[in-house]
Amino acid sequence: MEFSPGLRGVVAGETAISTVGKEGTSLRYRGFDATELTQNNTYEEVASLIITNSLDDKDYKKSFAKYYLEISKDTNLNNLLEEIKQKLHPMDVVRTIVSYKGELTTLRKQKLDQEDKTELSSRINATVCYIIASYHQESCDELDSEYLVASSLLPNNSSREKLEALDDMLILYAEHGFNASTFATRVTASTRADLTGAIVSGIATLKGELHGGANERAVELIDSFSTIEETEVGVKALLDEKKKIMGFGHGVYKIQDPRSPVVKHWVEKLVDTDFSKNRFEIAKKIDEIMDTEKNLFPNVDFYGGLLLAELGFEVDLFTPIFVAGRSVGWAAHYFEQREQDILIRPAAKYIGPSER
């Protein structure tokens, strides 16, 4: 049996949800180009597409708004939330609270219709968004009718430009094939576990810095330099030491990550202070060096971290926002895996001692 480290190139299942990396660049959600969806559609429409194969977002919006309000009035949940926020990283808080609210996302039917799938997915999405919003000093309770989910994450009275930028970020985070966290979700689903357990598997996997945590590390690298000259010397020194530069290259895309130019455009549009303009120039210099020295392109995490910083989020909330966007993708893969009803159980190549 042929062995492929990290399952690279191994076809581990079938999906109708997205096509990732075709011809080295493209990303499509159920046939729609993801970058074009950022131009013409909202996250709620894309979430509905991923879950139900329809861009009609009425049911998704209705369920999300209803549950977001319910959570805000849940005294027990809010007391628990405030307690654990003092002790845990936000990703651990998200994992814990999603698990705590699991009784509301457990499957109660053997066969789910589209309304059930929308209800369950939007509930998880609303839970994650509410957790993130709780870290803001300002209130996030005035939900925008057009950018519902994005407005639940940003302070009240945020500009349309910021709402649209975050909405595009969430769309680009929404789904990405059999990545590590999605595959973990599908493995859990394949055992006939409930939706909550599968989503918690995805959250735990996404926390790793080689996956969702890369956006945090990328911004930390950018912020470690003050000038272009310092950046050039510092990055080349890291490369000489063979250190990994987070936010570059991709396991699937071979030419470019199609999501990155969309995100970079928003960063360029939003930077409005000397500090943020200088940080953007430093990021572009790192991008240039990585292209020249290693022939590597930036993935969505590199400029994505900068965009989230410009939107006012602290670094440790970057990966939870990834969860907010990706939760619908995980849910869709969960439903698809349950319908296929095949236990995922790969073989292992034994490399230990022979008989003793």
Buried (B, 14 or more C-beta within 10 A) or exposed (E): EEEEEEEEEEEEBEBEBBBBBEEEBBBBBBEBBBBEBBEEBBBBBBBBBBBBBBBBBEBBBBBBBBBBBBBBEBEEBBEBBEEBBEEEEBBBBBBBBBBBBBEBBEBEEEEBEBEBBBBBBBBBBBBBBBBBBBBBEEEBBEBBEEBBBBBBBBBEEBEEEBBBBBBBBBBBBBBBBBBBBBBBBBBBBBEEBBBBBBBBBBBBBBBBEEBBBBBBBBBEBBBEBEEBEEBBEBBEEBBEEEEEBBBBBBBBBEEBBBBBEBBBBBBBEBBEEEEBEBBBEBBBBBBBBBEEEEEBBBBBBBBBBBBBBBBEBEBBBBBBBBBBBBBBBBBBBBBBBBEBEEEBEEEEEEEEEEEE
